[in-house]
Amino acid sequence: MNLSVKSVENVEYMIEQIKDKLKVLNLGAIKPSHFDEEMYEELKEIYDMVMKKNSFSPNEMQALVEELGSLRKK
């Protein structure tokens, strides 16, 4: 998968990977359909950071979820 290419499929992949890594319990809260390609770079930055870390503090998880929320389609 080439994540340097903006595509709906890549957005879906990154969101699913972030959800898995963060162990998001409320799966309906973060859906790939909530995001579009306009915020691709920001989403990719979050994805890269999440994939590099092995664990997250509650504060980090809260900040990540808030950041994802700010990227959602209006």
CNS distance restraints for C-alpha pairs under 8 A (distance, minus, plus):
assign (resid   1 and name CA) (resid  10 and name CA) 7.85 0.50 0.50
assign (resid   2 and name CA) (resid  10 and name CA) 7.92 0.50 0.50
assign (resid   3 and name CA) (resid  10 and name CA) 6.05 0.50 0.50
assign (resid   3 and name CA) (resid  44 and name CA) 7.89 0.50 0.50
assign (resid   5 and name CA) (resid  10 and name CA) 7.61 0.50 0.50
assign (resid   6 and name CA) (resid  10 and name CA) 6.79 0.50 0.50
assign (resid   6 and name CA) (resid  11 and name CA) 7.74 0.50 0.50
assign (resid   6 and name CA) (resid  37 and name CA) 6.28 0.50 0.50
assign (resid   6 and name CA) (resid  40 and name CA) 6.52 0.50 0.50
assign (resid   7 and name CA) (resid  11 and name CA) 6.38 0.50 0.50
assign (resid   7 and name CA) (resid  37 and name CA) 6.45 0.50 0.50
assign (resid   8 and name CA) (resid  12 and name CA) 6.20 0.50 0.50
assign (resid   8 and name CA) (resid  36 and name CA) 6.88 0.50 0.50
assign (resid   8 and name CA) (resid  37 and name CA) 6.59 0.50 0.50
assign (resid   9 and name CA) (resid  13 and name CA) 6.14 0.50 0.50
assign (resid  10 and name CA) (resid  14 and name CA) 6.08 0.50 0.50
assign (resid  11 and name CA) (resid  15 and name CA) 6.18 0.50 0.50
assign (resid  11 and name CA) (resid  32 and name CA) 6.60 0.50 0.50
assign (resid  11 and name CA) (resid  35 and name CA) 7.25 0.50 0.50
assign (resid  11 and name CA) (resid  36 and name CA) 7.15 0.50 0.50
assign (resid  11 and name CA) (resid  37 and name CA) 7.12 0.50 0.50
assign (resid  11 and name CA) (resid  40 and name CA) 7.10 0.50 0.50
assign (resid  11 and name CA) (resid  43 and name CA) 7.75 0.50 0.50
assign (resid  12 and name CA) (resid  16 and name CA) 6.19 0.50 0.50
assign (resid  12 and name CA) (resid  32 and name CA) 4.78 0.50 0.50
assign (resid  12 and name CA) (resid  33 and name CA) 7.64 0.50 0.50
assign (resid  13 and name CA) (resid  17 and name CA) 6.17 0.50 0.50
assign (resid  14 and name CA) (resid  18 and name CA) 6.08 0.50 0.50
assign (resid  14 and name CA) (resid  43 and name CA) 7.75 0.50 0.50
assign (resid  14 and name CA) (resid  44 and name CA) 7.41 0.50 0.50
assign (resid  14 and name CA) (resid  47 and name CA) 6.14 0.50 0.50
assign (resid  15 and name CA) (resid  19 and name CA) 6.13 0.50 0.50
assign (resid  15 and name CA) (resid  30 and name CA) 7.59 0.50 0.50
assign (resid  15 and name CA) (resid  31 and name CA) 7.16 0.50 0.50
assign (resid  15 and name CA) (resid  32 and name CA) 5.82 0.50 0.50
assign (resid  15 and name CA) (resid  47 and name CA) 7.76 0.50 0.50
assign (resid  16 and name CA) (resid  20 and name CA) 6.17 0.50 0.50
assign (resid  16 and name CA) (resid  32 and name CA) 7.37 0.50 0.50
assign (resid  17 and name CA) (resid  21 and name CA) 6.10 0.50 0.50
assign (resid  17 and name CA) (resid  47 and name CA) 7.81 0.50 0.50
assign (resid  18 and name CA) (resid  22 and name CA) 6.01 0.50 0.50
assign (resid  18 and name CA) (resid  47 and name CA) 6.24 0.50 0.50
assign (resid  18 and name CA) (resid  50 and name CA) 6.62 0.50 0.50
assign (resid  18 and name CA) (resid  51 and name CA) 7.59 0.50 0.50
assign (resid  19 and name CA) (resid  23 and name CA) 5.72 0.50 0.50
assign (resid  19 and name CA) (resid  24 and name CA) 5.24 0.50 0.50
assign (resid  19 and name CA) (resid  27 and name CA) 7.70 0.50 0.50
assign (resid  19 and name CA) (resid  30 and name CA) 7.58 0.50 0.50
assign (resid  20 and name CA) (resid  24 and name CA) 6.76 0.50 0.50
assign (resid  21 and name CA) (resid  50 and name CA) 7.27 0.50 0.50
assign (resid  21 and name CA) (resid  51 and name CA) 7.38 0.50 0.50
assign (resid  22 and name CA) (resid  50 and name CA) 7.95 0.50 0.50
assign (resid  22 and name CA) (resid  56 and name CA) 7.77 0.50 0.50
assign (resid  22 and name CA) (resid  61 and name CA) 7.24 0.50 0.50
assign (resid  26 and name CA) (resid  30 and name CA) 7.70 0.50 0.50
assign (resid  27 and name CA) (resid  31 and name CA) 7.26 0.50 0.50
assign (resid  30 and name CA) (resid  34 and name CA) 7.08 0.50 0.50
assign (resid  31 and name CA) (resid  35 and name CA) 7.66 0.50 0.50
assign (resid  34 and name CA) (resid  72 and name CA) 5.30 0.50 0.50
assign (resid  34 and name CA) (resid  73 and name CA) 5.67 0.50 0.50
assign (resid  35 and name CA) (resid  39 and name CA) 7.38 0.50 0.50
assign (resid  35 and name CA) (resid  71 and name CA) 6.90 0.50 0.50
assign (resid  35 and name CA) (resid  72 and name CA) 5.14 0.50 0.50
assign (resid  35 and name CA) (resid  73 and name CA) 5.54 0.50 0.50
assign (resid  36 and name CA) (resid  40 and name CA) 7.15 0.50 0.50
assign (resid  36 and name CA) (resid  72 and name CA) 7.86 0.50 0.50
assign (resid  36 and name CA) (resid  73 and name CA) 6.82 0.50 0.50
assign (resid  39 and name CA) (resid  43 and name CA) 6.12 0.50 0.50
assign (resid  39 and name CA) (resid  71 and name CA) 6.44 0.50 0.50
assign (resid  40 and name CA) (resid  44 and name CA) 5.98 0.50 0.50
assign (resid  41 and name CA) (resid  45 and name CA) 6.24 0.50 0.50
assign (resid  42 and name CA) (resid  46 and name CA) 6.45 0.50 0.50
assign (resid  42 and name CA) (resid  71 and name CA) 7.87 0.50 0.50
assign (resid  43 and name CA) (resid  47 and name CA) 6.10 0.50 0.50
assign (resid  43 and name CA) (resid  68 and name CA) 7.61 0.50 0.50
assign (resid  43 and name CA) (resid  71 and name CA) 7.66 0.50 0.50
assign (resid  44 and name CA) (resid  48 and name CA) 6.04 0.50 0.50
assign (resid  45 and name CA) (resid  49 and name CA) 6.24 0.50 0.50
assign (resid  46 and name CA) (resid  50 and name CA) 6.08 0.50 0.50
assign (resid  46 and name CA) (resid  64 and name CA) 7.64 0.50 0.50
assign (resid  47 and name CA) (resid  51 and name CA) 6.10 0.50 0.50
assign (resid  48 and name CA) (resid  52 and name CA) 6.34 0.50 0.50
assign (resid  49 and name CA) (resid  53 and name CA) 6.69 0.50 0.50
assign (resid  56 and name CA) (resid  60 and name CA) 5.77 0.50 0.50
assign (resid  56 and name CA) (resid  61 and name CA) 6.11 0.50 0.50
assign (resid  57 and name CA) (resid  61 and name CA) 6.26 0.50 0.50
assign (resid  58 and name CA) (resid  62 and name CA) 6.13 0.50 0.50
assign (resid  59 and name CA) (resid  63 and name CA) 6.18 0.50 0.50
assign (resid  60 and name CA) (resid  64 and name CA) 6.13 0.50 0.50
assign (resid  61 and name CA) (resid  65 and name CA) 6.15 0.50 0.50
assign (resid  62 and name CA) (resid  66 and name CA) 6.13 0.50 0.50
assign (resid  63 and name CA) (resid  67 and name CA) 6.07 0.50 0.50
assign (resid  64 and name CA) (resid  68 and name CA) 6.13 0.50 0.50
assign (resid  65 and name CA) (resid  69 and name CA) 6.08 0.50 0.50
assign (resid  66 and name CA) (resid  70 and name CA) 6.29 0.50 0.50
assign (resid  67 and name CA) (resid  71 and name CA) 6.55 0.50 0.50
assign (resid  68 and name CA) (resid  72 and name CA) 6.59 0.50 0.50
